[in-house]
Amino acid sequence: MMPRRICLAIVTLSGLSSVSAQAADIQITIDKMVYAPAEATAKVGDTIEWVNKDILAHTATAKTNDWDVTIAPNKTVRMVLKKSGEVDYHCKFHPNMNGHVTVGN
């Protein structure tokens, strides 16, 4: 029979291996008709927080049709990433606005 202290250590250490990493928040700001950062890296389950500092509405529309988020002027919208891959996105209202997100597993 193992001493009580060793059993407790084994139970505690085995519990650590089942803890998953927490999802992250990635903030992308829209200011003066530009996404910043223009390129971001994230993982499935992470949340993108779109912060629109402009006086105009914008979208973050994935060219893969994975998402289409409308962000009102001076508002913030949150979106959880559900699929991995390389995603180019743009603003439907202002096609010169472009960005890229690499979403890993």
Residue pairs with C-beta under 8 A, 6 or more apart in sequence:
2 10
23 43
23 45
23 46
23 47
23 80
24 42
24 43
24 46
24 47
25 46
25 47
25 48
25 49
26 40
26 42
26 46
26 47
26 48
26 49
27 48
27 49
27 51
28 35
28 36
28 37
28 40
28 48
28 49
28 50
28 51
28 60
28 99
29 35
29 36
29 51
29 53
30 36
30 50
30 51
30 52
30 53
30 54
30 58
30 71
30 97
31 53
31 54
32 54
33 54
33 56
33 94
33 96
33 97
34 97
35 60
35 97
35 98
35 99
37 99
38 98
38 99
38 100
39 99
39 100
39 101
39 102
40 48
40 99
40 100
40 101
40 102
41 101
41 102
41 104
42 48
42 81
42 101
42 102
42 103
42 104
43 81
43 84
43 103
43 104
43 105
44 81
44 82
44 83
44 84
44 103
44 104
44 105
45 80
45 81
46 80
46 81
46 103
47 78
47 79
47 80
47 81
48 60
48 78
48 79
48 81
48 101
49 76
49 77
49 78
50 60
50 69
50 71
50 76
50 77
50 78
50 79
51 71
51 76
52 58
52 71
52 72
52 73
52 74
52 75
52 76
52 77
53 74
54 73
54 74
55 73
55 74
56 73
56 93
56 94
57 70
57 71
57 72
57 73
57 93
58 70
58 71
58 91
58 93
58 94
58 97
59 68
59 69
59 70
59 71
59 90
59 91
59 92
59 93
60 67
60 68
60 69
60 71
60 79
60 89
60 91
60 99
61 67
61 68
61 69
61 89
61 90
61 91
61 92
62 68
62 87
62 88
62 89
63 87
63 88
63 89
63 90
64 85
64 87
64 88
66 82
66 83
66 85
66 87
67 79
67 89
68 92
69 77
69 79
70 77
71 77
81 101
81 103
83 103
84 103
84 104
84 105
85 103
86 100
86 101
86 102
86 103
87 100
87 101
87 102
87 103
88 98
88 99
88 100
89 98
89 99
89 100
89 101
90 97
90 98
90 99
91 97
